[in-house]
Amino acid sequence: MTKGLAFQFHNGPIGFLDHLAKVIDDLDDTDIELLERICNWSWTNDCVIPAGELPMSPQEVALRLNKLEDLELIDLGVRVQV
């Protein structure tokens, strides 16, 4: 069973915060809500996005996560197995 998808902040937490200010205008409300959850999961879930925890279709999840990765805010890793 897949626990979730590992991530890290691009260039670490400080790099993430510095870069966020540069790309904030490219994000919509859903992106920002997703980033808020990702920041929370960095503390509570060991930098793993839990499987099934996002209230959107798998296609939209993939689109949003790819967008955040393309904007160099996060780096996605491998699926974490339980």
C-alpha positions in Angstrom: 0.0 0.0 0.0 1.2 3.5 -0.8 1.5 5.8 2.2 2.0 8.9 0.0 4.4 10.8 -2.1 7.7 12.1 -0.6 8.6 15.8 -1.2 11.2 18.3 -0.2 11.3 22.0 -0.5 13.3 23.2 -3.5 16.6 24.5 -2.2 15.4 23.8 1.4 12.9 25.7 3.5 14.7 29.1 3.1 15.1 28.7 -0.6 11.4 27.8 -0.8 10.4 30.9 1.1 12.6 33.2 -0.9 11.4 31.7 -4.2 7.7 31.8 -3.2 7.8 35.6 -3.1 8.9 35.6 -6.8 6.2 33.2 -8.1 3.3 34.0 -5.8 1.4 35.8 -8.7 1.5 32.5 -10.7 -0.5 30.7 -7.9 -4.2 30.6 -7.5 -6.1 30.0 -4.3 -6.1 26.2 -4.7 -2.3 26.2 -5.2 -1.9 28.3 -2.1 -4.2 26.0 -0.1 -2.2 23.0 -1.3 1.1 24.7 -0.3 -0.3 25.4 3.1 -1.1 21.7 3.5 2.3 20.7 2.2 3.9 22.9 4.8 1.8 21.3 7.5 2.8 17.8 6.2 6.4 18.8 6.3 6.0 19.0 10.1 3.4 16.3 10.8 4.0 13.7 8.2 7.7 13.7 7.6 7.5 15.4 4.2 5.1 12.9 2.8 1.9 14.0 1.0 -0.6 11.4 2.3 -2.3 9.2 -0.2 -6.0 10.2 -0.7 -5.8 13.3 1.5 -6.4 15.9 -1.3 -10.0 16.6 -2.2 -9.5 16.7 -5.9 -9.2 14.3 -8.8 -5.9 12.4 -9.4 -5.5 14.4 -12.6 -5.8 17.7 -10.8 -3.5 16.6 -8.0 -0.9 15.7 -10.6 -1.4 19.0 -12.5 -1.0 21.1 -9.3 2.0 19.2 -8.0 3.7 19.4 -11.4 3.0 23.2 -11.4 4.6 23.6 -7.9 7.5 21.5 -9.1 7.9 23.5 -12.3 7.8 26.7 -10.3 10.7 25.3 -8.3 8.8 25.4 -5.0 8.9 21.6 -4.2 10.8 18.6 -5.4 8.8 15.4 -5.6 10.3 12.1 -4.6 9.3 8.5 -4.8 6.1 6.9 -3.5 6.5 5.9 0.2 5.2 2.4 0.9 3.7 1.2 4.2 
